[in-house]
């Protein structure tokens, strides 16, 4: 599997008349290839299990639970509200396990947790609730972003679509 991705990423891009090349593209491509090599090497990540299609009643039972994720085995908060409650400790655990955050650094504070609107003319997409997080690190690092984006699947229990609840879309997106 990794060999296929590496082969695709290493192919030269086709020439397109009038196309302007992004000057940072090659640097990002090199970084992406390094990330793929780390993943290929194992980097504490299991391969995903075979796809399994669930019925709506099964999704409703499973989607309310905090269960371990497939790749890193960490418990995944099922909703934005649960993620906000899990806070800095969960973010540190997840980012350390994924290798995104160096082990000698950590998030010390969640400065902002801003949900994006899910209904009305200002709705921000339909594939699930989203939020912007602003974090503070123990050590400043130009390689680490302080503004983070979170996208969660639709919840199947709760108050309203504005709070990220839409069991029909959760089933459609998760099971088709």
C-alpha positions in Angstrom: 0.0 0.0 0.0 2.7 2.5 1.0 4.7 1.7 -2.1 1.8 2.8 -4.3 1.5 6.1 -2.5 5.2 6.7 -2.7 5.3 5.9 -6.4 2.4 8.3 -7.1 3.9 11.1 -5.0 7.3 10.7 -6.7 5.9 11.1 -10.3 6.6 14.4 -11.9 3.6 16.7 -12.5 2.5 17.2 -16.0 3.3 20.4 -17.8 0.3 22.7 -18.0 0.6 25.9 -20.2 0.2 29.1 -18.2 0.3 27.3 -14.9 2.2 29.0 -12.1 4.0 26.7 -9.7 3.6 27.2 -6.0 7.2 28.0 -4.8 6.6 26.0 -1.6 5.2 22.9 -3.3 8.4 21.0 -3.6 9.2 21.6 0.1 5.7 20.3 1.1 6.1 17.4 -1.3 9.4 16.4 0.4 7.8 16.7 3.8 4.8 14.5 2.7 7.2 11.9 1.4 9.0 11.9 4.8 5.7 11.4 6.5 4.8 8.5 4.2 8.2 6.9 4.9 7.5 7.2 8.7 4.1 5.6 8.3 5.6 2.9 6.2 8.2 2.2 8.9 5.4 1.5 11.4 5.6 4.6 13.6 3.2 3.1 16.2 0.4 2.9 13.7 -1.6 -0.2 12.8 -3.1 -0.7 9.4 -6.8 -0.1 9.2 -9.1 -3.1 9.4 -11.2 -4.1 6.5 -14.2 -1.9 5.8 -17.4 -3.0 7.6 -20.8 -1.6 6.7 -23.1 -0.9 9.7 -26.9 -0.6 9.9 -28.4 2.6 11.3 -29.2 0.9 14.7 -25.6 -0.3 15.0 -24.3 3.2 14.3 -26.6 4.7 16.9 -25.2 2.3 19.5 -21.5 2.7 18.6 -21.4 6.4 17.8 -22.2 7.5 21.4 -19.3 5.6 22.9 -15.7 6.7 23.4 -13.9 3.8 21.9 -10.2 3.3 20.9 -9.3 4.5 17.5 -8.1 2.0 14.9 -4.6 3.4 14.2 -3.2 4.5 17.5 -5.5 2.8 20.0 -6.4 6.0 21.8 -9.9 6.6 23.0 -11.6 9.0 20.5 -14.1 11.5 21.8 -17.4 11.0 19.8 -18.5 14.6 19.8 -17.0 18.1 19.8 -18.4 18.6 23.3 -16.5 15.4 24.5 -13.3 16.6 22.8 -13.6 19.9 24.6 -14.1 18.1 27.9 -11.1 15.8 27.2 -9.1 19.0 26.6 -5.3 19.4 26.7 -4.5 15.9 28.0 -6.3 14.2 25.1 -4.8 16.6 22.5 -1.3 15.9 23.9 -1.8 12.2 24.0 -3.1 12.2 20.4 -0.5 14.5 18.9 2.4 12.7 20.7 1.2 9.3 19.6 0.8 10.5 16.0 4.3 12.0 16.1 2.9 15.4 15.2 4.0 17.0 18.5 7.6 16.3 19.7 7.8 14.3 22.9 9.7 17.1 24.6 6.9 19.6 24.0 3.2 19.8 25.0 0.1 21.9 24.8 -0.2 23.7 28.1 -3.5 25.5 27.5 -6.5 25.5 25.2 -7.0 29.2 24.7 -10.0 29.0 22.4 -12.6 26.4 21.3 -14.8 27.9 18.6 -17.6 25.8 17.1 -18.4 26.7 13.5 -22.1 27.1 12.6 -23.8 24.0 11.2 -27.1 25.6 10.1 -28.3 28.7 8.4 -26.6 30.8 5.7 -23.3 30.7 7.6 -23.2 26.9 7.9 -19.7 25.6 7.3 -20.1 22.4 5.3 -22.3 19.4 5.8 -20.1 16.4 6.5 -20.0 17.0 10.3 -19.4 19.6 13.1 -16.2 21.6 13.0 -14.3 23.8 15.4 -11.2 26.0 15.5 -8.9 25.6 18.5 -6.2 28.0 19.6 -3.5 26.3 21.7 -0.4 27.4 23.7 2.7 25.2 23.7 5.2 24.7 26.6 7.9 25.6 24.0 7.3 27.9 21.1 8.1 26.1 17.8 7.7 27.7 14.3 6.9 24.2 13.0 3.8 23.9 15.2 0.6 25.6 14.4 -1.2 27.3 17.3 -4.5 27.5 15.3 -5.9 24.0 14.8 -9.0 22.8 12.9 -11.1 19.9 14.1 -13.7 18.0 12.1 -15.8 15.4 13.7 -18.5 13.0 12.4 -22.1 13.8 13.0 -23.3 12.8 16.4 -26.4 10.6 16.8 -27.5 11.9 20.2 -27.9 15.3 21.6 -29.8 18.6 21.2 -29.8 19.8 17.6 -28.1 19.9 14.3 -26.4 23.2 15.4 -24.7 21.1 18.1 -23.6 18.5 15.6 -26.5 16.0 15.7 -27.7 14.4 12.5 -28.1 10.6 12.7 -29.2 10.2 9.1 -26.1 12.0 7.8 -23.9 10.1 10.2 -25.2 6.9 8.9 -24.9 8.0 5.3 -21.3 9.3 5.7 -20.1 6.5 7.9 -21.8 3.6 6.1 -21.8 4.4 2.4 
